[in-house]
């Protein structure tokens, strides 16, 4: 039987993986359509795409008991990517200034903001579950609260 907490973690895991994959796909598309020719930014877009794919796979295959650290790393990676985009839109990043008129800037802002939020929620849920599970085991209690 699936508990409410398990269902929530599953939904957050799948949404986080989907948003991470979308972020990776956007970066790989932009890289292939010309960003690859930009000094520093080009290789970083390729790296973002590859790491995004790896993190997507990690989110999907990591056992529940080890999900917290993977979700946390993915949340930080996504937040860092969002921060880089915001810098490129305001002050510039590595000599590159992005425009809000660029084709995928709007969708990217939505995907990376949602990804950061969902993955942060997943991190909290995964660590809370892990902590509660170990607390119950350490104190000899089952899910129903009775002694083993």
Buried (B, 14 or more C-beta within 10 A) or exposed (E): EEEEEEEBBEBBBBBBBBBBBBBBBBBBBBBEEEBBEBEEBBEBBBEBBBBBBEBBEBBBEBEBEEBBBBBBBBBBBBBEBBEBBBBBBEEEBEEBEBEEEEEBBEEBBEBBBBBBBBBBBBBBBBBEBBEEEEEBEEEEEEEEEEEE
